[in-house]
Amino acid sequence: MTAQLTEPAPRAWQADPYADALRAGRGPLYLRRHDGWLLPLEVERWCAEPDAADDTVLDRCTGPVLDIGCGPGRLVAALAGRGHAALGVDVTPEAVARTVRAGGSALCRSVFDPLPREGGWGTVLLIDGNIGIGGDPTALLRRAAELTAPGGSLLVEVATADVDERVEVYVEDGTGGRGASFWWARLGTRALCTGAEAAGWTPYDIWQAAGRHFVALTR
């Protein structure tokens, strides 16, 4: 299935089920494919303090950090607490509001919009499956390269399975509430490394922590 969008669908992520879950700090919340397949979204973890797996990401951050799809901002707030200049970007107003309340800085806009410090971020993050944003990982990896300083890093959380898929999904809350359809992608480590090299990135570290999988790339 070929994705037809290279930008996230803001209205989908601003839909009531997602915004309501962030506001409450809990799910249930899912991404559902039109064939019925469900991917649970870990709202409680996103709204909590960084865990041990998150710490492995935070420890690898250098310089100013841009968190793409920052959600409720646990990583941005933690980075600020560590003394980093850190900025979150998210298309959902409630996510941006939670980030600011947590002590972080965030902008409500798409990663494909003009952003501060373009070409000057020391580390860019695509955590919690955000390599899927827009349903076109190649476009997203190229955009991340435009944002990152020469020699900077892109830290990506990938799927635990060896997958490479672009699918049309929608957010639902399990009780009948659902948002608009949009395109999403899921990549495992092998697919991410292959796509990253085609977009000008070089993988330099692969690790696992608490059942989650990550890849670090450099320009």
TIRO-2110 file (N, C-alpha, C; in Angstrom, 1 decimal):
// TIRO-2110
0.9, -1.2, 0.0, N, 1, A
0.0, 0.0, 0.0, CA, 1, A
0.9, 1.2, 0.0, C, 1, A
0.6, 2.2, -0.9, N, 2, A
1.5, 3.4, -1.0, CA, 2, A
0.8, 4.5, -0.3, C, 2, A
1.6, 5.2, 0.5, N, 3, A
1.1, 6.4, 1.2, CA, 3, A
0.9, 7.5, 0.2, C, 3, A
-0.1, 8.3, 0.5, N, 4, A
-0.4, 9.4, -0.4, CA, 4, A
-0.2, 10.8, 0.2, C, 4, A
0.2, 10.7, 1.5, N, 5, A
0.5, 12.0, 2.2, CA, 5, A
1.9, 12.0, 2.7, C, 5, A
2.6, 13.2, 2.7, N, 6, A
3.9, 13.3, 3.3, CA, 6, A
3.9, 14.2, 4.5, C, 6, A
2.7, 14.6, 4.9, N, 7, A
2.5, 15.4, 6.1, CA, 7, A
1.5, 14.7, 7.0, C, 7, A
1.7, 14.9, 8.3, N, 8, A
0.7, 14.4, 9.2, CA, 8, A
-0.7, 15.0, 9.0, C, 8, A
-1.7, 14.3, 9.5, N, 9, A
-3.1, 14.8, 9.3, CA, 9, A
-3.5, 15.5, 10.6, C, 9, A
-3.3, 16.8, 10.8, N, 10, A
-3.5, 17.4, 12.1, CA, 10, A
-4.9, 17.2, 12.6, C, 10, A
-5.9, 17.3, 11.7, N, 11, A
-7.3, 17.1, 12.2, CA, 11, A
-7.5, 15.7, 12.9, C, 11, A
-6.8, 14.7, 12.3, N, 12, A
-7.0, 13.4, 12.9, CA, 12, A
-6.4, 13.4, 14.4, C, 12, A
-5.3, 14.0, 14.6, N, 13, A
-4.7, 13.9, 15.9, CA, 13, A
-5.3, 15.0, 16.8, C, 13, A
-6.1, 15.9, 16.3, N, 14, A
-6.8, 16.8, 17.2, CA, 14, A
-8.2, 16.3, 17.5, C, 14, A
-8.5, 15.1, 16.9, N, 15, A
-9.9, 14.6, 17.2, CA, 15, A
-10.1, 14.3, 18.6, C, 15, A
-11.3, 14.3, 19.0, N, 16, A
-11.7, 14.2, 20.5, CA, 16, A
-11.1, 13.0, 21.2, C, 16, A
-11.1, 11.8, 20.6, N, 17, A
-10.6, 10.6, 21.3, CA, 17, A
-9.1, 10.8, 21.7, C, 17, A
-8.3, 11.4, 20.9, N, 18, A
-6.9, 11.6, 21.2, CA, 18, A
-6.7, 12.7, 22.2, C, 18, A
-7.3, 13.8, 21.9, N, 19, A
-7.2, 15.0, 22.8, CA, 19, A
-7.8, 14.7, 24.2, C, 19, A
-8.9, 13.9, 24.2, N, 20, A
-9.5, 13.6, 25.5, CA, 20, A
-8.6, 12.7, 26.3, C, 20, A
-7.9, 11.7, 25.6, N, 21, A
-7.0, 10.8, 26.3, CA, 21, A
-5.8, 11.5, 26.9, C, 21, A
-5.3, 12.5, 26.1, N, 22, A
-4.2, 13.3, 26.7, CA, 22, A
-4.6, 14.1, 27.8, C, 22, A
-5.8, 14.7, 27.7, N, 23, A
-6.3, 15.5, 28.8, CA, 23, A
-6.5, 14.7, 30.1, C, 23, A
-7.0, 13.5, 29.9, N, 24, A
-7.2, 12.6, 31.1, CA, 24, A
-5.9, 12.0, 31.5, C, 24, A
-5.0, 11.9, 30.6, N, 25, A
-3.7, 11.2, 31.0, CA, 25, A
-3.8, 9.7, 30.9, C, 25, A
-4.8, 9.1, 30.3, N, 26, A
-5.0, 7.7, 30.2, CA, 26, A
-5.8, 7.3, 29.0, C, 26, A
-5.7, 6.0, 28.7, N, 27, A
-6.5, 5.4, 27.6, CA, 27, A
-7.8, 4.8, 28.1, C, 27, A
-8.3, 3.8, 27.4, N, 28, A
-7.7, 3.2, 26.2, CA, 28, A
-7.8, 4.0, 25.0, C, 28, A
-6.8, 3.8, 24.1, N, 29, A
-6.7, 4.5, 22.8, CA, 29, A
-6.0, 3.6, 21.8, C, 29, A
-6.4, 3.6, 20.6, N, 30, A
-5.9, 2.7, 19.6, CA, 30, A
-5.7, 3.4, 18.3, C, 30, A
-4.7, 2.9, 17.5, N, 31, A
-4.8, 3.1, 16.0, CA, 31, A
-5.4, 1.8, 15.4, C, 31, A
-6.4, 2.0, 14.6, N, 32, A
-7.1, 0.9, 14.0, CA, 32, A
-7.0, 1.0, 12.4, C, 32, A
-6.5, -0.1, 11.9, N, 33, A
-6.6, -0.2, 10.4, CA, 33, A
-8.0, -0.5, 9.9, C, 33, A
-8.2, -0.3, 8.7, N, 34, A
-9.6, -0.6, 8.2, CA, 34, A
-9.9, -2.0, 8.1, C, 34, A
-8.9, -2.9, 8.2, N, 35, A
-9.2, -4.3, 8.2, CA, 35, A
-9.4, -4.8, 9.6, C, 35, A
-9.4, -3.9, 10.6, N, 36, A
-9.8, -4.3, 12.0, CA, 36, A
-8.6, -4.4, 12.9, C, 36, A
-7.3, -4.5, 12.4, N, 37, A
-6.1, -4.6, 13.2, CA, 37, A
-6.0, -3.4, 14.1, C, 37, A
-5.6, -3.6, 15.4, N, 38, A
-5.5, -2.6, 16.4, CA, 38, A
-4.1, -2.5, 16.9, C, 38, A
-3.6, -1.3, 17.1, N, 39, A
-2.3, -1.0, 17.8, CA, 39, A
-2.6, -0.2, 19.0, C, 39, A
-2.5, -0.7, 20.2, N, 40, A
-2.7, 0.1, 21.4, CA, 40, A
-1.7, 1.2, 21.5, C, 40, A
-2.2, 2.4, 21.9, N, 41, A
-1.4, 3.5, 22.2, CA, 41, A
-1.1, 3.7, 23.7, C, 41, A
0.1, 3.9, 24.1, N, 42, A
0.5, 3.8, 25.5, CA, 42, A
0.3, 5.2, 26.1, C, 42, A
-0.9, 5.7, 26.2, N, 43, A
-1.1, 7.1, 26.7, CA, 43, A
-0.6, 7.2, 28.1, C, 43, A
-0.8, 6.2, 29.0, N, 44, A
-0.4, 6.4, 30.4, CA, 44, A
1.1, 6.5, 30.4, C, 44, A
1.9, 5.8, 29.6, N, 45, A
3.4, 5.9, 29.6, CA, 45, A
3.8, 7.3, 29.1, C, 45, A
3.1, 7.7, 28.0, N, 46, A
3.4, 9.0, 27.5, CA, 46, A
3.2, 10.1, 28.5, C, 46, A
2.2, 10.0, 29.3, N, 47, A
1.9, 11.1, 30.2, CA, 47, A
2.6, 11.0, 31.6, C, 47, A
3.4, 9.9, 31.8, N, 48, A
4.1, 9.7, 33.0, CA, 48, A
5.5, 10.3, 32.9, C, 48, A
6.3, 10.2, 34.0, N, 49, A
7.7, 10.6, 33.9, CA, 49, A
8.5, 9.6, 33.0, C, 49, A
9.6, 10.1, 32.5, N, 50, A
10.4, 9.2, 31.6, CA, 50, A
10.8, 7.9, 32.4, C, 50, A
10.7, 6.8, 31.7, N, 51, A
11.1, 5.5, 32.3, CA, 51, A
12.5, 5.1, 31.9, C, 51, A
12.9, 3.9, 32.3, N, 52, A
14.3, 3.5, 32.1, CA, 52, A
14.7, 3.5, 30.6, C, 52, A
13.7, 3.0, 29.8, N, 53, A
14.0, 3.0, 28.3, CA, 53, A
14.2, 4.5, 27.8, C, 53, A
13.3, 5.4, 28.3, N, 54, A
13.4, 6.8, 27.9, CA, 54, A
14.8, 7.3, 28.3, C, 54, A
15.3, 6.9, 29.5, N, 55, A
16.6, 7.4, 29.9, CA, 55, A
17.7, 7.1, 29.0, C, 55, A
17.6, 5.9, 28.3, N, 56, A
18.7, 5.5, 27.4, CA, 56, A
18.7, 6.5, 26.2, C, 56, A
17.5, 7.0, 25.8, N, 57, A
17.4, 8.1, 24.8, CA, 57, A
18.0, 9.4, 25.3, C, 57, A
17.5, 9.8, 26.4, N, 58, A
17.9, 11.1, 27.0, CA, 58, A
19.4, 11.2, 27.2, C, 58, A
20.0, 10.0, 27.6, N, 59, A
21.5, 10.0, 27.8, CA, 59, A
22.3, 10.2, 26.5, C, 59, A
21.6, 9.9, 25.4, N, 60, A
22.3, 10.0, 24.1, CA, 60, A
22.1, 11.3, 23.4, C, 60, A
21.3, 12.2, 24.0, N, 61, A
21.1, 13.5, 23.4, CA, 61, A
22.2, 14.5, 23.7, C, 61, A
22.6, 15.2, 22.7, N, 62, A
23.7, 16.2, 22.8, CA, 62, A
23.2, 17.5, 22.1, C, 62, A
23.7, 18.6, 22.6, N, 63, A
23.3, 19.9, 22.0, CA, 63, A
21.8, 20.2, 22.2, C, 63, A
21.3, 21.2, 21.4, N, 64, A
19.9, 21.5, 21.4, CA, 64, A
19.1, 20.3, 20.8, C, 64, A
17.9, 20.0, 21.4, N, 65, A
17.2, 18.8, 21.0, CA, 65, A
15.8, 19.2, 20.5, C, 65, A
15.4, 18.6, 19.4, N, 66, A
14.1, 18.8, 18.8, CA, 66, A
13.3, 17.5, 18.9, C, 66, A
12.2, 17.5, 19.6, N, 67, A
11.4, 16.3, 19.7, CA, 67, A
10.2, 16.4, 18.8, C, 67, A
10.2, 15.6, 17.7, N, 68, A
9.1, 15.6, 16.7, CA, 68, A
8.0, 14.7, 17.1, C, 68, A
6.8, 15.3, 17.2, N, 69, A
5.7, 14.6, 17.8, CA, 69, A
5.8, 14.3, 19.2, C, 69, A
6.0, 15.4, 20.0, N, 70, A
6.4, 15.3, 21.4, CA, 70, A
5.3, 14.8, 22.3, C, 70, A
4.1, 14.8, 21.8, N, 71, A
3.0, 14.4, 22.7, CA, 71, A
2.9, 15.2, 23.9, C, 71, A
2.6, 14.6, 25.1, N, 72, A
2.5, 15.4, 26.3, CA, 72, A
3.8, 15.9, 26.9, C, 72, A
4.9, 15.6, 26.3, N, 73, A
6.1, 16.4, 26.6, CA, 73, A
7.0, 15.8, 27.7, C, 73, A
7.0, 14.5, 28.0, N, 74, A
7.8, 14.0, 29.1, CA, 74, A
9.3, 14.1, 28.7, C, 74, A
9.7, 13.9, 27.5, N, 75, A
11.1, 14.0, 27.1, CA, 75, A
11.6, 15.4, 27.0, C, 75, A
10.7, 16.3, 26.5, N, 76, A
11.1, 17.7, 26.4, CA, 76, A
11.3, 18.3, 27.8, C, 76, A
10.4, 18.0, 28.7, N, 77, A
10.6, 18.5, 30.1, CA, 77, A
11.8, 17.9, 30.8, C, 77, A
12.0, 16.6, 30.6, N, 78, A
13.2, 16.0, 31.2, CA, 78, A
14.5, 16.6, 30.6, C, 78, A
14.5, 16.8, 29.3, N, 79, A
15.7, 17.4, 28.7, CA, 79, A
16.0, 18.8, 29.2, C, 79, A
14.9, 19.6, 29.4, N, 80, A
15.0, 20.9, 30.0, CA, 80, A
15.6, 20.9, 31.4, C, 80, A
15.2, 19.9, 32.1, N, 81, A
15.7, 19.7, 33.5, CA, 81, A
17.1, 19.3, 33.5, C, 81, A
17.6, 18.7, 32.4, N, 82, A
19.0, 18.3, 32.3, CA, 82, A
19.9, 19.4, 31.7, C, 82, A
19.2, 20.6, 31.4, N, 83, A
20.0, 21.7, 30.9, CA, 83, A
20.1, 21.8, 29.4, C, 83, A
19.4, 21.0, 28.7, N, 84, A
19.4, 21.1, 27.2, CA, 84, A
18.4, 22.2, 26.8, C, 84, A
18.8, 22.9, 25.7, N, 85, A
17.8, 23.7, 25.0, CA, 85, A
16.9, 22.6, 24.2, C, 85, A
15.7, 22.5, 24.6, N, 86, A
14.8, 21.5, 24.0, CA, 86, A
13.5, 22.1, 23.5, C, 86, A
13.0, 21.6, 22.4, N, 87, A
11.7, 22.1, 21.8, CA, 87, A
10.9, 20.9, 21.3, C, 87, A
9.7, 20.8, 21.7, N, 88, A
8.8, 19.8, 21.2, CA, 88, A
7.9, 20.4, 20.1, C, 88, A
7.6, 19.6, 19.1, N, 89, A
6.7, 20.0, 18.0, CA, 89, A
5.5, 19.0, 17.9, C, 89, A
4.3, 19.4, 17.9, N, 90, A
3.2, 18.5, 17.9, CA, 90, A
2.0, 19.2, 17.2, C, 90, A
1.2, 18.5, 16.5, N, 91, A
0.0, 19.1, 15.8, CA, 91, A
-1.2, 19.2, 16.7, C, 91, A
-1.1, 18.6, 17.9, N, 92, A
-2.3, 18.6, 18.8, CA, 92, A
-2.2, 19.6, 19.9, C, 92, A
-3.1, 20.6, 20.0, N, 93, A
-3.0, 21.6, 21.0, CA, 93, A
-2.9, 21.1, 22.4, C, 93, A
-3.6, 20.1, 22.7, N, 94, A
-3.6, 19.5, 24.1, CA, 94, A
-2.2, 19.0, 24.4, C, 94, A
-1.6, 18.4, 23.4, N, 95, A
-0.2, 17.9, 23.7, CA, 95, A
0.8, 19.0, 24.0, C, 95, A
0.6, 20.1, 23.2, N, 96, A
1.5, 21.2, 23.4, CA, 96, A
1.2, 21.8, 24.8, C, 96, A
0.0, 21.9, 25.2, N, 97, A
-0.4, 22.5, 26.5, CA, 97, A
0.1, 21.7, 27.6, C, 97, A
0.1, 20.3, 27.5, N, 98, A
0.6, 19.5, 28.5, CA, 98, A
2.1, 19.6, 28.6, C, 98, A
2.8, 19.7, 27.5, N, 99, A
4.3, 19.9, 27.5, CA, 99, A
4.6, 21.2, 28.2, C, 99, A
3.9, 22.2, 28.0, N, 100, A
4.2, 23.5, 28.6, CA, 100, A
4.0, 23.4, 30.1, C, 100, A
2.9, 22.8, 30.5, N, 101, A
2.5, 22.6, 31.9, CA, 101, A
3.6, 21.8, 32.6, C, 101, A
4.2, 20.8, 31.9, N, 102, A
5.3, 20.0, 32.5, CA, 102, A
6.6, 20.7, 32.6, C, 102, A
6.7, 21.9, 32.1, N, 103, A
7.9, 22.7, 32.2, CA, 103, A
8.8, 22.7, 30.9, C, 103, A
8.2, 22.2, 29.8, N, 104, A
8.9, 22.2, 28.5, CA, 104, A
8.4, 23.3, 27.6, C, 104, A
9.1, 23.4, 26.4, N, 105, A
8.7, 24.3, 25.4, CA, 105, A
8.2, 23.5, 24.2, C, 105, A
7.2, 24.0, 23.6, N, 106, A
6.6, 23.3, 22.4, CA, 106, A
5.9, 24.2, 21.5, C, 106, A
5.8, 23.9, 20.2, N, 107, A
5.1, 24.6, 19.2, CA, 107, A
4.0, 23.7, 18.6, C, 107, A
2.8, 24.3, 18.4, N, 108, A
1.8, 23.5, 17.7, CA, 108, A
1.8, 23.7, 16.2, C, 108, A
2.6, 22.8, 15.6, N, 109, A
2.7, 22.8, 14.1, CA, 109, A
3.2, 21.5, 13.6, C, 109, A
3.2, 21.3, 12.3, N, 110, A
3.7, 20.1, 11.7, CA, 110, A
5.2, 20.2, 11.6, C, 110, A
5.9, 19.1, 11.6, N, 111, A
7.3, 19.0, 11.3, CA, 111, A
7.7, 19.5, 10.0, C, 111, A
6.7, 19.5, 9.0, N, 112, A
7.0, 20.0, 7.7, CA, 112, A
6.8, 21.5, 7.5, C, 112, A
6.3, 22.1, 8.6, N, 113, A
6.2, 23.6, 8.6, CA, 113, A
7.6, 24.2, 8.9, C, 113, A
7.8, 25.5, 8.6, N, 114, A
9.0, 26.1, 9.1, CA, 114, A
9.2, 26.0, 10.6, C, 114, A
10.4, 25.7, 11.0, N, 115, A
10.7, 25.5, 12.4, CA, 115, A
11.9, 26.4, 12.9, C, 115, A
12.0, 26.7, 14.1, N, 116, A
13.2, 27.4, 14.6, CA, 116, A
14.5, 26.6, 14.4, C, 116, A
15.6, 27.2, 14.3, N, 117, A
16.9, 26.6, 14.3, CA, 117, A
17.0, 25.5, 13.2, C, 117, A
16.4, 25.7, 12.1, N, 118, A
16.6, 24.7, 11.0, CA, 118, A
18.0, 24.5, 10.6, C, 118, A
18.4, 23.2, 10.6, N, 119, A
19.8, 22.9, 10.3, CA, 119, A
20.8, 23.1, 11.5, C, 119, A
20.2, 23.3, 12.7, N, 120, A
21.1, 23.6, 13.8, CA, 120, A
20.8, 22.7, 15.0, C, 120, A
19.9, 21.7, 14.9, N, 121, A
19.6, 20.9, 16.1, CA, 121, A
20.7, 19.8, 16.2, C, 121, A
21.2, 19.7, 17.5, N, 122, A
22.2, 18.7, 17.7, CA, 122, A
21.7, 17.3, 17.7, C, 122, A
20.4, 17.1, 18.2, N, 123, A
19.8, 15.8, 18.3, CA, 123, A
18.3, 16.1, 17.9, C, 123, A
17.8, 15.2, 17.0, N, 124, A
16.4, 15.2, 16.7, CA, 124, A
15.8, 13.8, 17.1, C, 124, A
14.6, 13.9, 17.7, N, 125, A
14.0, 12.6, 18.2, CA, 125, A
12.7, 12.3, 17.4, C, 125, A
12.6, 11.0, 17.2, N, 126, A
11.4, 10.4, 16.6, CA, 126, A
11.1, 9.2, 17.5, C, 126, A
10.5, 9.4, 18.7, N, 127, A
10.3, 8.4, 19.7, CA, 127, A
8.8, 8.0, 19.7, C, 127, A
8.4, 6.9, 20.3, N, 128, A
7.0, 6.4, 20.5, CA, 128, A
6.4, 6.2, 19.1, C, 128, A
7.2, 5.6, 18.2, N, 129, A
6.6, 5.3, 16.9, CA, 129, A
6.5, 6.4, 15.9, C, 129, A
7.1, 7.6, 16.2, N, 130, A
6.8, 8.8, 15.4, CA, 130, A
7.5, 8.7, 14.0, C, 130, A
8.3, 7.7, 13.8, N, 131, A
8.8, 7.5, 12.4, CA, 131, A
7.6, 7.3, 11.5, C, 131, A
6.5, 7.0, 12.0, N, 132, A
5.3, 6.8, 11.2, CA, 132, A
4.6, 8.1, 10.7, C, 132, A
5.0, 9.2, 11.3, N, 133, A
4.3, 10.5, 10.9, CA, 133, A
4.2, 10.7, 9.4, C, 133, A
3.0, 10.9, 9.0, N, 134, A
2.8, 11.2, 7.5, CA, 134, A
2.7, 10.0, 6.6, C, 134, A
3.1, 8.8, 7.1, N, 135, A
3.0, 7.6, 6.3, CA, 135, A
4.1, 7.5, 5.3, C, 135, A
5.1, 8.4, 5.3, N, 136, A
6.2, 8.4, 4.3, CA, 136, A
7.5, 8.6, 5.0, C, 136, A
8.1, 7.5, 5.6, N, 137, A
9.3, 7.6, 6.3, CA, 137, A
10.5, 8.3, 5.6, C, 137, A
10.5, 8.1, 4.2, N, 138, A
11.6, 8.7, 3.5, CA, 138, A
11.5, 10.2, 3.5, C, 138, A
10.3, 10.7, 3.3, N, 139, A
10.1, 12.2, 3.4, CA, 139, A
10.4, 12.7, 4.8, C, 139, A
10.0, 11.9, 5.8, N, 140, A
10.3, 12.4, 7.2, CA, 140, A
11.7, 12.4, 7.5, C, 140, A
12.5, 11.3, 7.1, N, 141, A
13.9, 11.3, 7.3, CA, 141, A
14.6, 12.4, 6.6, C, 141, A
14.2, 12.7, 5.4, N, 142, A
14.8, 13.8, 4.7, CA, 142, A
14.5, 15.2, 5.4, C, 142, A
13.3, 15.3, 5.9, N, 143, A
13.0, 16.5, 6.6, CA, 143, A
13.8, 16.6, 7.9, C, 143, A
14.0, 15.5, 8.6, N, 144, A
14.8, 15.5, 9.8, CA, 144, A
16.3, 15.9, 9.4, C, 144, A
16.8, 15.5, 8.3, N, 145, A
18.1, 15.8, 7.9, CA, 145, A
18.2, 17.3, 7.7, C, 145, A
17.2, 18.0, 7.2, N, 146, A
17.2, 19.4, 7.0, CA, 146, A
17.2, 20.1, 8.3, C, 146, A
16.7, 19.5, 9.4, N, 147, A
16.6, 20.1, 10.7, CA, 147, A
17.9, 20.0, 11.5, C, 147, A
18.6, 18.9, 11.2, N, 148, A
19.7, 18.5, 12.1, CA, 148, A
21.0, 19.2, 11.6, C, 148, A
21.9, 19.5, 12.6, N, 149, A
23.2, 20.1, 12.3, CA, 149, A
24.1, 19.1, 11.7, C, 149, A
25.1, 19.5, 10.9, N, 150, A
26.1, 18.5, 10.4, CA, 150, A
26.7, 17.8, 11.6, C, 150, A
26.8, 16.5, 11.5, N, 151, A
27.3, 15.7, 12.6, CA, 151, A
26.4, 15.4, 13.7, C, 151, A
25.1, 15.9, 13.6, N, 152, A
24.1, 15.7, 14.6, CA, 152, A
23.5, 14.3, 14.5, C, 152, A
22.6, 14.0, 15.5, N, 153, A
22.1, 12.7, 15.6, CA, 153, A
20.5, 12.7, 15.4, C, 153, A
20.0, 11.6, 14.9, N, 154, A
18.6, 11.4, 14.8, CA, 154, A
18.4, 10.1, 15.6, C, 154, A
17.6, 10.1, 16.7, N, 155, A
17.3, 9.0, 17.5, CA, 155, A
15.9, 8.5, 17.2, C, 155, A
15.7, 7.3, 16.8, N, 156, A
14.4, 6.8, 16.3, CA, 156, A
14.0, 5.5, 17.1, C, 156, A
12.8, 5.5, 17.6, N, 157, A
12.2, 4.3, 18.1, CA, 157, A
11.5, 3.5, 17.0, C, 157, A
11.9, 2.3, 16.9, N, 158, A
11.3, 1.4, 15.8, CA, 158, A
10.4, 0.4, 16.4, C, 158, A
9.7, -0.3, 15.5, N, 159, A
8.8, -1.4, 15.9, CA, 159, A
9.7, -2.6, 16.4, C, 159, A
9.1, -3.4, 17.3, N, 160, A
9.9, -4.5, 17.8, CA, 160, A
9.9, -5.6, 16.8, C, 160, A
8.9, -5.6, 15.9, N, 161, A
8.8, -6.7, 14.8, CA, 161, A
9.5, -6.2, 13.6, C, 161, A
9.9, -7.1, 12.7, N, 162, A
10.6, -6.7, 11.5, CA, 162, A
9.6, -6.4, 10.4, C, 162, A
9.0, -5.2, 10.5, N, 163, A
8.0, -4.7, 9.6, CA, 163, A
8.4, -3.5, 8.8, C, 163, A
7.7, -3.3, 7.7, N, 164, A
7.9, -2.2, 6.8, CA, 164, A
6.6, -1.9, 6.1, C, 164, A
5.7, -1.1, 6.7, N, 165, A
4.4, -1.0, 6.2, CA, 165, A
3.9, 0.5, 6.3, C, 165, A
3.1, 0.9, 5.3, N, 166, A
2.4, 2.1, 5.3, CA, 166, A
0.9, 1.8, 5.2, C, 166, A
0.2, 2.3, 6.2, N, 167, A
-1.2, 1.9, 6.3, CA, 167, A
-2.1, 3.1, 6.6, C, 167, A
-3.4, 3.0, 6.2, N, 168, A
-4.4, 4.0, 6.5, CA, 168, A
-5.0, 3.6, 7.8, C, 168, A
-5.0, 4.5, 8.8, N, 169, A
-5.5, 4.2, 10.1, CA, 169, A
-6.4, 5.3, 10.6, C, 169, A
-7.0, 5.1, 11.8, N, 170, A
-7.7, 6.2, 12.5, CA, 170, A
-7.6, 5.9, 14.0, C, 170, A
-7.7, 7.0, 14.8, N, 171, A
-7.6, 6.9, 16.2, CA, 171, A
-9.0, 6.5, 16.8, C, 171, A
-9.1, 5.6, 17.7, N, 172, A
-10.4, 5.2, 18.3, CA, 172, A
-10.1, 5.0, 19.8, C, 172, A
-11.2, 5.1, 20.6, N, 173, A
-11.1, 5.0, 22.0, CA, 173, A
-11.7, 3.7, 22.6, C, 173, A
-12.1, 2.8, 21.7, N, 174, A
-12.6, 1.5, 22.1, CA, 174, A
-14.1, 1.6, 22.6, C, 174, A
-14.7, 2.8, 22.6, N, 175, A
-16.1, 2.9, 23.0, CA, 175, A
-16.9, 3.5, 21.9, C, 175, A
-16.4, 3.6, 20.7, N, 176, A
-17.2, 4.2, 19.6, CA, 176, A
-16.6, 5.5, 19.1, C, 176, A
-15.8, 6.2, 19.9, N, 177, A
-15.2, 7.5, 19.5, CA, 177, A
-14.1, 7.2, 18.5, C, 177, A
-14.1, 8.0, 17.4, N, 178, A
-13.0, 7.8, 16.4, CA, 178, A
-12.7, 9.1, 15.7, C, 178, A
-11.5, 9.2, 15.2, N, 179, A
-11.1, 10.3, 14.4, CA, 179, A
-11.1, 10.1, 13.0, C, 179, A
-10.6, 11.0, 12.2, N, 180, A
-10.5, 10.9, 10.7, CA, 180, A
-9.4, 10.0, 10.4, C, 180, A
-9.5, 9.4, 9.2, N, 181, A
-8.4, 8.5, 8.7, CA, 181, A
-7.2, 9.3, 8.3, C, 181, A
-6.0, 8.7, 8.4, N, 182, A
-4.8, 9.3, 8.0, CA, 182, A
-3.8, 8.2, 7.7, C, 182, A
-2.7, 8.5, 7.1, N, 183, A
-1.6, 7.6, 6.8, CA, 183, A
-0.6, 7.5, 7.9, C, 183, A
-0.1, 6.3, 8.1, N, 184, A
0.9, 6.0, 9.2, CA, 184, A
1.8, 5.0, 8.7, C, 184, A
3.0, 4.9, 9.2, N, 185, A
4.0, 3.9, 8.8, CA, 185, A
4.5, 3.2, 10.1, C, 185, A
4.9, 1.9, 9.9, N, 186, A
5.6, 1.2, 11.0, CA, 186, A
6.8, 0.5, 10.4, C, 186, A
8.0, 0.8, 11.0, N, 187, A
9.3, 0.2, 10.5, CA, 187, A
10.0, -0.5, 11.7, C, 187, A
10.5, -1.7, 11.3, N, 188, A
11.4, -2.3, 12.3, CA, 188, A
12.8, -1.8, 12.0, C, 188, A
13.8, -2.4, 12.7, N, 189, A
15.2, -1.9, 12.7, CA, 189, A
15.7, -2.0, 11.3, C, 189, A
15.6, -3.2, 10.6, N, 190, A
16.2, -3.4, 9.3, CA, 190, A
15.6, -2.4, 8.3, C, 190, A
14.3, -2.2, 8.3, N, 191, A
13.7, -1.3, 7.3, CA, 191, A
14.1, 0.2, 7.6, C, 191, A
14.2, 0.5, 8.8, N, 192, A
14.6, 1.9, 9.2, CA, 192, A
16.0, 2.1, 8.7, C, 192, A
16.9, 1.2, 8.9, N, 193, A
18.3, 1.4, 8.5, CA, 193, A
18.4, 1.5, 7.0, C, 193, A
17.7, 0.7, 6.3, N, 194, A
17.7, 0.7, 4.8, CA, 194, A
17.2, 2.1, 4.3, C, 194, A
16.1, 2.5, 4.9, N, 195, A
15.5, 3.8, 4.4, CA, 195, A
16.3, 5.0, 4.9, C, 195, A
17.0, 4.9, 6.0, N, 196, A
17.8, 6.0, 6.5, CA, 196, A
19.0, 6.2, 5.6, C, 196, A
19.6, 5.1, 5.2, N, 197, A
20.8, 5.3, 4.3, CA, 197, A
20.4, 5.9, 3.0, C, 197, A
19.3, 5.6, 2.5, N, 198, A
18.8, 6.2, 1.2, CA, 198, A
18.5, 7.6, 1.4, C, 198, A
18.2, 8.1, 2.6, N, 199, A
17.9, 9.5, 2.9, CA, 199, A
19.2, 10.2, 3.4, C, 199, A
20.3, 9.6, 3.4, N, 200, A
21.6, 10.3, 3.7, CA, 200, A
22.0, 10.1, 5.2, C, 200, A
21.4, 9.2, 5.9, N, 201, A
21.8, 9.0, 7.3, CA, 201, A
22.6, 7.7, 7.4, C, 201, A
23.5, 7.7, 8.4, N, 202, A
24.3, 6.5, 8.7, CA, 202, A
24.0, 6.0, 10.1, C, 202, A
23.5, 4.7, 10.2, N, 203, A
23.2, 4.2, 11.6, CA, 203, A
24.5, 4.0, 12.3, C, 203, A
24.6, 4.3, 13.6, N, 204, A
25.8, 4.1, 14.4, CA, 204, A
25.5, 3.4, 15.7, C, 204, A
24.3, 3.2, 16.1, N, 205, A
24.0, 2.6, 17.3, CA, 205, A
22.6, 1.9, 17.2, C, 205, A
22.5, 0.7, 17.7, N, 206, A
21.2, 0.0, 17.8, CA, 206, A
21.1, -0.6, 19.2, C, 206, A
20.0, -0.4, 19.9, N, 207, A
19.9, -0.9, 21.2, CA, 207, A
18.5, -1.2, 21.6, C, 207, A
18.3, -2.0, 22.6, N, 208, A
17.0, -2.3, 23.2, CA, 208, A
17.0, -2.0, 24.7, C, 208, A
15.8, -1.6, 25.2, N, 209, A
15.7, -1.3, 26.6, CA, 209, A
14.2, -1.5, 27.0, C, 209, A
13.9, -2.3, 28.0, N, 210, A
12.6, -2.5, 28.5, CA, 210, A
11.6, -2.9, 27.4, C, 210, A
12.1, -3.8, 26.5, N, 211, A
11.2, -4.3, 25.4, CA, 211, A
11.0, -3.3, 24.3, C, 211, A
11.7, -2.2, 24.3, N, 212, A
11.6, -1.2, 23.2, CA, 212, A
12.9, -1.2, 22.4, C, 212, A
12.8, -0.8, 21.1, N, 213, A
13.9, -0.9, 20.2, CA, 213, A
14.2, 0.5, 19.6, C, 213, A
15.5, 0.8, 19.5, N, 214, A
15.9, 2.1, 19.1, CA, 214, A
17.1, 2.0, 18.1, C, 214, A
17.2, 3.1, 17.3, N, 215, A
18.3, 3.2, 16.3, CA, 215, A
18.8, 4.7, 16.4, C, 215, A
20.1, 4.9, 16.4, N, 216, A
20.7, 6.2, 16.4, CA, 216, A
21.4, 6.3, 15.0, C, 216, A
21.1, 7.5, 14.4, N, 217, A
21.7, 7.8, 13.1, CA, 217, A
22.4, 9.1, 13.1, C, 217, A
23.4, 9.2, 12.2, N, 218, A
24.1, 10.5, 12.1, CA, 218, A
24.2, 10.9, 10.6, C, 218, A
24.3, 12.2, 10.4, N, 219, A
24.4, 12.7, 9.0, CA, 219, A
25.9, 12.6, 8.5, C, 219, A
END
